[in-house]
Amino acid sequence: MRKLIATLLAASCLVGFACGDDDDEPGTTAEAPAAQPADDSAAGDDGNASGADSDDSAVDRDELEAPAPEMVVELVLTTTNPEDGCAPPHVTEAYVKAAYGSASGCADALREGGPIAQRVIVEPVDDSAEAARTVAVAKGGVYDGEEIDVSLVRDGEVWSVDAIRVDVPAGP
């Protein structure tokens, strides 16, 4: 009986994943639960075959929809894609205006000058408030080795870079 239940659950999960909904993104097949052997090790603590893995896919989907603030910082500082570095939801209009003057100035800078950094190491963000600050250390790019002070704001669950500040010497 357990084998039949586990097989039916696995089949219904696969059918549900294949049908998907508007939130599914292409290439995210890791969200589909793998079929598990129908023995007692596949059963959760309550004895049913659903186990704890069914809740994990909801957490993964939430992370895809609203990336962690550290991921947003990394994306904005390392992108050459104007959609990621010059427009909401990843950056605020105030950031674009202060850093580049306009969205077209931002897009030109990313295309012609490349990313702010090739890679970054981002300090953890206290994401319990509506605004936060962190430091990212640039590796490669125009700010190689510099600490970049990043201000973030949150709208609901979505974090956006609102400002960056780098102490670099001016002039030659």
LODREN-705467 format. One record per residue: y, x, z of N, C-alpha, C in turn; residue number from 1; residue in one letter. Coordinates in steps of 0.2 Angstrom, whole numbers. Each point is the difference from the previous one (the first is absolute). Layout:
<nodes>
+-------+-------+-------+-------+-------+-------+-------+-------+-------+-------+-------+
|    nv |    nu |    nw |   cav |   cau |   caw |    cv |    cu |    cw | bamar | kolse |
+-------+-------+-------+-------+-------+-------+-------+-------+-------+-------+-------+
|     Y |     X |     Z |     Y |     X |     Z |     Y |     X |     Z |   NUM |     A |
...
+-------+-------+-------+-------+-------+-------+-------+-------+-------+-------+-------+
</nodes>
This chain:
<nodes>
+-------+-------+-------+-------+-------+-------+-------+-------+-------+-------+-------+
|    nv |    nu |    nw |   cav |   cau |   caw |    cv |    cu |    cw | bamar | kolse |
+-------+-------+-------+-------+-------+-------+-------+-------+-------+-------+-------+
|    -6 |     4 |     0 |     6 |    -4 |     0 |     6 |     4 |     0 |     1 |     M |
|     0 |     6 |     4 |     6 |     4 |     0 |     1 |     3 |    -7 |     2 |     R |
|    -5 |     2 |    -3 |     1 |     3 |    -7 |     3 |    -5 |    -5 |     3 |     K |
|    -2 |    -6 |     1 |     3 |    -5 |    -4 |     8 |    -1 |     1 |     4 |     L |
|     2 |     0 |     7 |     7 |    -1 |     2 |     4 |     6 |    -2 |     5 |     I |
|    -3 |     6 |     1 |     4 |     6 |    -2 |     1 |     0 |    -8 |     6 |     A |
|    -5 |    -2 |    -4 |     0 |     0 |    -7 |     6 |    -5 |    -2 |     7 |     T |
|    -1 |    -6 |     3 |     5 |    -5 |    -2 |     7 |     2 |     2 |     8 |     L |
|     1 |     3 |     6 |     7 |     2 |     2 |     2 |     6 |    -5 |     9 |     L |
|    -4 |     4 |    -2 |     2 |     6 |    -4 |     2 |    -3 |    -7 |    10 |     A |
|    -4 |    -5 |    -2 |     2 |    -3 |    -7 |     6 |    -4 |     0 |    11 |     A |
|     1 |    -4 |     6 |     6 |    -4 |     0 |     6 |     5 |     1 |    12 |     S |
|     0 |     5 |     3 |     5 |     5 |     1 |     2 |     3 |    -7 |    13 |     C |
|    -5 |     2 |    -4 |     1 |     3 |    -7 |     3 |    -5 |    -4 |    14 |     L |
|    -3 |    -7 |     0 |     3 |    -5 |    -4 |     7 |    -1 |     2 |    15 |     V |
|     2 |     0 |     6 |     7 |    -1 |     2 |     4 |     5 |    -2 |    16 |     G |
|    -2 |     6 |     0 |     4 |     6 |    -2 |     1 |     0 |    -8 |    17 |     F |
|    -5 |    -2 |    -3 |     0 |     0 |    -7 |     5 |    -6 |    -3 |    18 |     A |
|     0 |    -5 |     4 |     5 |    -5 |    -2 |     7 |     2 |     2 |    19 |     C |
|     1 |     3 |     6 |     6 |     3 |     2 |     5 |    -5 |     1 |    20 |     G |
|     6 |     2 |     2 |     6 |    -4 |     0 |     6 |     4 |    -2 |    21 |     D |
|     6 |    -3 |     0 |     6 |     4 |    -2 |     1 |     6 |     4 |    22 |     D |
|    -3 |     1 |     6 |     2 |     6 |     4 |    -5 |     6 |    -2 |    23 |     D |
|    -5 |    -1 |    -4 |    -4 |     5 |    -2 |     3 |     5 |    -5 |    24 |     D |
|    -1 |     6 |     1 |     3 |     5 |    -5 |    -6 |     3 |    -3 |    25 |     E |
|     2 |     2 |    -7 |    -6 |     3 |    -4 |    -1 |     7 |     4 |    26 |     P |
|    -7 |     2 |    -1 |    -2 |     6 |     3 |    -1 |     0 |     7 |    27 |     G |
|     0 |    -5 |     4 |    -1 |     0 |     7 |    -7 |    -3 |     2 |    28 |     T |
|    -5 |     2 |    -4 |    -6 |    -2 |     1 |    -3 |     2 |     7 |    29 |     T |
|     3 |     5 |     3 |    -2 |     2 |     7 |     0 |    -6 |     5 |    30 |     A |
|     4 |    -5 |    -2 |     1 |    -6 |     4 |    -7 |    -4 |     0 |    31 |     E |
|    -3 |     0 |    -5 |    -6 |    -4 |    -1 |    -6 |     3 |     5 |    32 |     A |
|    -3 |    -4 |     5 |    -5 |     3 |     4 |    -6 |     2 |    -4 |    33 |     P |
|    -3 |     5 |     2 |    -6 |     2 |    -3 |    -6 |    -4 |     3 |    34 |     A |
|    -5 |    -1 |    -4 |    -6 |    -4 |     3 |    -3 |     5 |     5 |    35 |     A |
|    -2 |    -3 |     5 |    -3 |     4 |     6 |    -7 |    -3 |     0 |    36 |     Q |
|    -5 |     5 |     3 |    -6 |    -2 |     1 |    -1 |    -6 |     5 |    37 |     P |
|    -4 |    -4 |    -1 |    -1 |    -6 |     4 |    -4 |     1 |     6 |    38 |     A |
|     2 |     5 |     4 |    -4 |     1 |     6 |     5 |    -1 |     6 |    39 |     D |
|    -2 |     1 |     6 |     4 |    -1 |     6 |     6 |     4 |     0 |    40 |     D |
|     0 |     6 |    -3 |     5 |     5 |     0 |     6 |    -3 |    -4 |    41 |     S |
|    -1 |    -5 |    -4 |     6 |    -2 |    -4 |     3 |    -6 |     4 |    42 |     A |
|    -3 |    -3 |     5 |     3 |    -5 |     3 |     5 |     2 |     5 |    43 |     A |
|     5 |    -4 |     1 |     5 |     1 |     5 |    -2 |    -1 |     7 |    44 |     G |
|     4 |     1 |     5 |    -2 |     0 |     7 |    -2 |    -8 |     2 |    45 |     D |
|     2 |    -4 |    -4 |    -2 |    -7 |     2 |    -6 |    -2 |    -4 |    46 |     D |
|    -3 |     4 |    -3 |    -7 |    -1 |    -3 |     1 |    -3 |    -7 |    47 |     G |
|     6 |    -1 |    -3 |     0 |    -3 |    -7 |     1 |     6 |    -5 |    48 |     N |
|    -1 |    -1 |    -6 |     0 |     6 |    -5 |     7 |     1 |    -2 |    49 |     A |
|     6 |    -3 |     2 |     6 |     2 |    -2 |     3 |     6 |     2 |    50 |     S |
|    -2 |     3 |     6 |     2 |     6 |     3 |     7 |     1 |     0 |    51 |     G |
|     3 |     5 |     2 |     7 |     1 |     1 |     4 |     2 |    -7 |    52 |     A |
|    -4 |     2 |    -5 |     3 |     3 |    -6 |     4 |    -6 |    -3 |    53 |     D |
|    -1 |    -6 |     1 |     3 |    -5 |    -4 |     8 |     0 |     2 |    54 |     S |
|     1 |     2 |     6 |     7 |     0 |     2 |     4 |     6 |    -3 |    55 |     D |
|    -4 |     6 |    -2 |     3 |     6 |    -2 |     4 |    -1 |    -7 |    56 |     D |
|    -3 |    -4 |    -4 |     3 |    -1 |    -7 |     7 |    -4 |     1 |    57 |     S |
|     1 |    -4 |     5 |     6 |    -3 |     1 |     5 |     5 |     2 |    58 |     A |
|    -2 |     4 |     4 |     5 |     6 |     3 |     2 |     4 |    -6 |    59 |     V |
|    -5 |     2 |    -4 |     1 |     4 |    -6 |     5 |    -3 |    -5 |    60 |     D |
|    -1 |    -7 |    -1 |     4 |    -3 |    -5 |     7 |    -1 |     3 |    61 |     R |
|     1 |    -1 |     7 |     7 |     0 |     3 |     3 |     7 |    -1 |    62 |     D |
|    -3 |     6 |     1 |     2 |     6 |    -1 |     3 |     1 |    -8 |    63 |     E |
|    -4 |    -3 |    -4 |     2 |     1 |    -7 |     6 |    -4 |    -2 |    64 |     L |
|     1 |    -6 |     3 |     6 |    -4 |    -1 |     6 |     3 |     4 |    65 |     E |
|    -1 |     3 |     6 |     6 |     2 |     4 |    -2 |     7 |     2 |    66 |     A |
|     1 |     5 |    -4 |    -1 |     7 |     2 |     3 |     2 |     6 |    67 |     P |
|    -3 |     5 |     4 |     2 |     2 |     6 |     7 |     4 |    -2 |    68 |     A |
|     5 |     0 |     5 |     6 |     3 |    -1 |    -1 |     8 |    -3 |    69 |     P |
|    -4 |     3 |     3 |    -1 |     7 |    -2 |    -2 |     1 |    -7 |    70 |     E |
|    -4 |    -5 |    -3 |    -2 |     0 |    -7 |     6 |    -2 |    -4 |    71 |     M |
|     4 |    -4 |     2 |     6 |    -2 |    -4 |     5 |     6 |     0 |    72 |     V |
|     0 |     4 |     5 |     4 |     6 |     0 |    -3 |     5 |    -5 |    73 |     V |
|    -6 |     1 |     1 |    -3 |     5 |    -5 |     1 |    -2 |    -7 |    74 |     E |
|    -1 |    -7 |    -2 |     0 |    -2 |    -7 |     8 |     1 |    -2 |    75 |     L |
|     5 |    -2 |     4 |     6 |     1 |    -2 |     2 |     7 |    -2 |    76 |     V |
|    -2 |     4 |     5 |     2 |     7 |    -1 |    -4 |     4 |    -5 |    77 |     L |
|    -5 |    -2 |    -2 |    -4 |     4 |    -5 |    -1 |    -4 |    -7 |    78 |     T |
|     3 |    -5 |    -1 |    -1 |    -4 |    -6 |     5 |     2 |    -6 |    79 |     T |
|    -2 |    -1 |    -6 |     4 |     1 |    -6 |     1 |    -7 |    -3 |    80 |     T |
|    -3 |    -5 |     3 |     0 |    -6 |    -3 |     6 |    -4 |     3 |    81 |     N |
|     5 |    -2 |    -4 |     6 |    -4 |     2 |    -2 |    -7 |     4 |    82 |     P |
|    -6 |    -3 |    -2 |    -2 |    -6 |     3 |    -1 |     1 |     7 |    83 |     E |
|    -3 |     6 |     2 |    -2 |     2 |     7 |     6 |     3 |     4 |    84 |     D |
|     4 |     4 |    -4 |     6 |     3 |     4 |     7 |    -2 |    -1 |    85 |     G |
|     1 |    -5 |    -4 |     6 |    -3 |    -1 |     2 |    -7 |     1 |    86 |     C |
|    -5 |    -4 |     3 |     0 |    -7 |     0 |    -4 |    -2 |     6 |    87 |     A |
|     2 |    -6 |     3 |    -4 |    -3 |     5 |    -7 |    -2 |    -3 |    88 |     P |
|    -5 |     0 |     4 |     1 |     0 |     8 |    -1 |     7 |     3 |    89 |     P |
|    -1 |     5 |    -4 |    -1 |     7 |     3 |     7 |     3 |     3 |    90 |     H |
|     5 |    -2 |    -3 |     7 |     3 |     2 |     5 |    -6 |     0 |    91 |     V |
|     5 |     1 |     4 |     5 |    -5 |     0 |     6 |     1 |    -5 |    92 |     T |
|     4 |    -5 |    -2 |     5 |     1 |    -4 |     5 |     5 |     3 |    93 |     E |
|     1 |     0 |     6 |     5 |     5 |     4 |    -3 |     7 |    -1 |    94 |     A |
|    -6 |     1 |     0 |    -3 |     7 |    -1 |     2 |     2 |    -7 |    95 |     Y |
|    -2 |    -4 |    -5 |     1 |     2 |    -7 |     8 |     1 |    -1 |    96 |     V |
|     4 |    -4 |     2 |     7 |     1 |    -1 |     3 |     6 |     3 |    97 |     K |
|    -2 |     2 |     6 |     2 |     6 |     4 |    -3 |     6 |    -3 |    98 |     A |
|    -6 |     0 |    -2 |    -4 |     6 |    -3 |     2 |     1 |    -7 |    99 |     A |
|     0 |    -5 |    -4 |     1 |     1 |    -7 |     6 |    -4 |    -4 |   100 |     Y |
|     3 |    -4 |     4 |     6 |    -4 |    -3 |    -2 |    -6 |    -3 |   101 |     G |
|    -6 |    -1 |    -3 |    -3 |    -6 |    -3 |    -7 |     1 |    -2 |   102 |     S |
|    -3 |    -6 |    -2 |    -7 |     1 |    -1 |    -1 |     4 |    -7 |   103 |     A |
|     4 |    -1 |    -4 |    -1 |     4 |    -7 |     1 |     8 |     2 |   104 |     S |
|     5 |     1 |     5 |     1 |     7 |     2 |    -6 |     3 |     3 |   105 |     G |
|    -4 |    -4 |     4 |    -6 |     1 |     3 |    -5 |     2 |    -5 |   106 |     C |
|    -1 |    -5 |    -4 |    -5 |     1 |    -5 |     1 |     6 |    -5 |   107 |     A |
|     6 |     2 |    -1 |     1 |     6 |    -4 |    -1 |     6 |     4 |   108 |     D |
|     1 |     0 |     6 |    -1 |     6 |     5 |    -8 |     1 |     0 |   109 |     A |
|    -3 |    -5 |     1 |    -8 |     0 |     1 |    -3 |     3 |    -7 |   110 |     L |
|     3 |    -3 |    -5 |    -3 |     2 |    -7 |     2 |     7 |    -1 |   111 |     R |
|     6 |     2 |     1 |     2 |     7 |    -2 |    -1 |     5 |     5 |   112 |     E |
|     1 |    -1 |     6 |     0 |     5 |     6 |    -7 |     0 |     3 |   113 |     G |
|    -4 |    -5 |    -1 |    -6 |    -1 |     3 |     0 |    -3 |     7 |   114 |     G |
|    -5 |     1 |     4 |     0 |    -3 |     7 |     4 |     4 |     5 |   115 |     P |
|     2 |    -3 |     5 |     3 |     3 |     6 |    -5 |     6 |     2 |   116 |     I |
|    -6 |    -1 |     1 |    -5 |     5 |     2 |    -6 |    -1 |    -4 |   117 |     A |
|    -4 |     5 |     0 |    -7 |    -1 |    -3 |    -5 |    -3 |     4 |   118 |     Q |
|     1 |     2 |     7 |    -4 |    -3 |     5 |     4 |    -1 |     6 |   119 |     R |
|    -2 |    -4 |     5 |     4 |     0 |     6 |    -5 |    -1 |     6 |   120 |     V |
|     2 |     3 |     6 |    -4 |    -1 |     6 |     5 |    -5 |     4 |   121 |     I |
|    -2 |    -6 |     2 |     4 |    -5 |     3 |    -3 |    -1 |     7 |   122 |     V |
|     5 |     1 |     5 |    -1 |    -1 |     7 |    -2 |    -8 |     1 |   123 |     E |
|    -4 |    -1 |     4 |    -2 |    -8 |     2 |     6 |    -4 |     1 |   124 |     P |
|     0 |    -6 |    -2 |     6 |    -4 |     1 |    -2 |    -5 |     6 |   125 |     V |
|     5 |    -1 |     4 |    -1 |    -6 |     5 |     2 |    -6 |    -3 |   126 |     D |
|    -5 |    -4 |    -3 |     2 |    -6 |    -4 |     0 |    -6 |     4 |   127 |     D |
|     2 |     0 |     7 |     0 |    -6 |     4 |     7 |    -3 |    -1 |   128 |     S |
|     5 |     3 |    -3 |     7 |    -3 |     0 |     1 |    -2 |    -7 |   129 |     A |
|     6 |    -3 |    -2 |     2 |    -2 |    -6 |     3 |     6 |    -4 |   130 |     E |
|     2 |     6 |     3 |     2 |     6 |    -3 |    -3 |     6 |     3 |   131 |     A |
|    -1 |     5 |    -3 |    -3 |     6 |     2 |     3 |     6 |    -3 |   132 |     A |
|    -2 |     6 |     3 |     2 |     7 |    -3 |    -6 |     4 |     0 |   133 |     R |
|     0 |     5 |    -5 |    -6 |     5 |     0 |     3 |     6 |    -3 |   134 |     T |
|    -4 |     5 |     0 |     1 |     6 |    -3 |    -5 |     2 |    -5 |   135 |     V |
|     2 |     2 |    -6 |    -5 |     2 |    -5 |     1 |     7 |    -2 |   136 |     A |
|    -5 |     4 |     0 |     1 |     7 |    -2 |    -2 |     1 |    -7 |   137 |     V |
|     5 |     2 |    -4 |    -1 |     0 |    -8 |    -4 |     6 |    -1 |   138 |     A |
|    -5 |     0 |    -5 |    -4 |     5 |    -3 |     1 |     0 |    -7 |   139 |     K |
|     4 |     5 |    -3 |     1 |     0 |    -7 |     6 |    -5 |    -1 |   140 |     G |
|     3 |     1 |    -6 |     5 |    -5 |    -2 |     7 |     4 |     2 |   141 |     G |
|     5 |    -4 |    -1 |     7 |     3 |     2 |     1 |     1 |     7 |   142 |     V |
|    -3 |    -3 |     5 |     0 |     0 |     7 |    -6 |     4 |     3 |   143 |     Y |
|    -3 |     5 |    -4 |    -6 |     3 |     3 |     2 |     3 |     6 |   144 |     D |
|    -5 |    -1 |     5 |     1 |     2 |     7 |     5 |    -3 |     4 |   145 |     G |
|     4 |    -4 |    -2 |     5 |    -4 |     4 |    -3 |    -6 |     4 |   146 |     E |
|     3 |    -1 |     5 |    -1 |    -6 |     4 |     4 |    -6 |    -3 |   147 |     E |
|    -3 |    -5 |    -2 |     4 |    -6 |    -2 |     0 |    -5 |     5 |   148 |     I |
|     6 |    -2 |     2 |     0 |    -6 |     5 |     1 |    -6 |    -3 |   149 |     D |
|    -5 |    -5 |     1 |    -1 |    -6 |    -4 |     1 |    -6 |     5 |   150 |     V |
|     5 |    -4 |    -2 |     1 |    -6 |     3 |    -4 |    -6 |    -4 |   151 |     S |
|    -3 |    -4 |     4 |    -4 |    -6 |    -3 |     3 |    -6 |     3 |   152 |     L |
|    -1 |    -6 |    -4 |     1 |    -6 |     3 |    -6 |    -5 |    -2 |   153 |     V |
|    -1 |    -5 |     4 |    -6 |    -4 |    -2 |     3 |    -7 |    -1 |   154 |     R |
|    -3 |    -3 |    -5 |     1 |    -7 |    -1 |    -7 |    -4 |     0 |   155 |     D |
|    -1 |    -3 |     5 |    -7 |    -3 |     1 |    -5 |     6 |     2 |   156 |     G |
|    -4 |     0 |    -5 |    -5 |     6 |     1 |     1 |     6 |    -5 |   157 |     E |
|     5 |    -1 |    -4 |     2 |     5 |    -5 |     5 |     5 |     2 |   158 |     V |
|    -2 |     6 |     0 |     5 |     6 |     2 |     3 |     2 |    -7 |   159 |     W |
|     7 |     2 |     1 |     3 |     3 |    -5 |     4 |     6 |     2 |   160 |     S |
|     1 |     5 |    -4 |     4 |     6 |     2 |     7 |    -3 |    -1 |   161 |     V |
|     4 |     1 |     5 |     7 |    -2 |     0 |     5 |     6 |    -1 |   162 |     D |
|    -2 |     6 |     2 |     5 |     6 |     0 |    -5 |     6 |     1 |   163 |     A |
|     3 |     6 |    -3 |    -3 |     6 |     1 |     5 |     5 |     1 |   164 |     I |
|    -1 |     5 |     4 |     5 |     5 |     2 |    -4 |     7 |     0 |   165 |     R |
|     3 |     5 |    -3 |    -2 |     6 |     0 |     5 |     5 |     1 |   166 |     V |
|    -1 |     5 |     5 |     5 |     5 |     1 |    -1 |     6 |    -4 |   167 |     D |
|     3 |     0 |    -6 |    -1 |     6 |    -5 |     7 |     3 |    -1 |   168 |     V |
|     1 |     6 |    -1 |     6 |     3 |    -1 |     3 |    -2 |    -7 |   169 |     P |
|     6 |    -1 |     0 |     3 |    -2 |    -7 |     3 |     6 |    -3 |   170 |     A |
|     0 |     0 |    -7 |     2 |     5 |    -4 |    -5 |     5 |    -2 |   171 |     G |
|     2 |     6 |    -3 |    -5 |     5 |    -3 |    -3 |     4 |     6 |   172 |     P |
+-------+-------+-------+-------+-------+-------+-------+-------+-------+-------+-------+
</nodes>
